[in-house]
Amino acid sequence: MIFILKNLSVFIFGGLVYGGLELLWRQSTHWTMLITGGLCFYLLYKLFSKFPYMPLYLKCIAGAVIITMIEFTAGYIVNIIFKMNVWDYSFLPFNLMGQVCLLYSLLWGLLVIPIDFVTKFINMLFYRTSV
């Protein structure tokens, strides 16, 4: 039961923080971004927990790739297939079908720095309370 609660908490936390970042950056968000953010954070949490001593620069690269892939997949489903028009990056250089762009991929890589810190903090909390 603790395993399910921990994973669900990580997912929800990631979704809420992602939505909050969108509100700060764009002044709007969409419910699909809460799911996307939850999935991104959950996968990065699992990766960084499994490889805690991975160099930070590799975590940044892996995080940028993972988040960009999830963003593209979510964008393709939400914006292209379902035509919900949640976002469109076609006006930015180096974009892929208007769903992701190089600028945001680089920003996702930088966002991994605090994500790594939060991952370590969450693990410290869970290991401390489960002992």
Rosetta blueprint (number, residue, H / E / L):
1 M L
2 I H
3 F H
4 I H
5 L H
6 K H
7 N H
8 L H
9 S H
10 V H
11 F H
12 I H
13 F H
14 G H
15 G H
16 L H
17 V H
18 Y H
19 G H
20 G H
21 L H
22 E H
23 L H
24 L H
25 W H
26 R H
27 Q L
28 S L
29 T L
30 H L
31 W H
32 T H
33 M H
34 L H
35 I H
36 T H
37 G H
38 G H
39 L H
40 C H
41 F H
42 Y H
43 L H
44 L H
45 Y H
46 K H
47 L H
48 F H
49 S H
50 K H
51 F L
52 P L
53 Y L
54 M L
55 P L
56 L H
57 Y H
58 L H
59 K H
60 C H
61 I H
62 A H
63 G H
64 A H
65 V H
66 I H
67 I H
68 T H
69 M H
70 I H
71 E H
72 F H
73 T H
74 A H
75 G H
76 Y H
77 I H
78 V H
79 N H
80 I H
81 I H
82 F L
83 K L
84 M L
85 N L
86 V L
87 W L
88 D L
89 Y L
90 S L
91 F L
92 L L
93 P L
94 F L
95 N E
96 L E
97 M L
98 G L
99 Q L
100 V E
101 C E
102 L H
103 L H
104 Y H
105 S H
106 L H
107 L H
108 W H
109 G H
110 L H
111 L H
112 V H
113 I H
114 P H
115 I H
116 D H
117 F H
118 V H
119 T H
120 K H
121 F H
122 I H
123 N H
124 M H
125 L H
126 F H
127 Y H
128 R H
129 T H
130 S H
131 V L
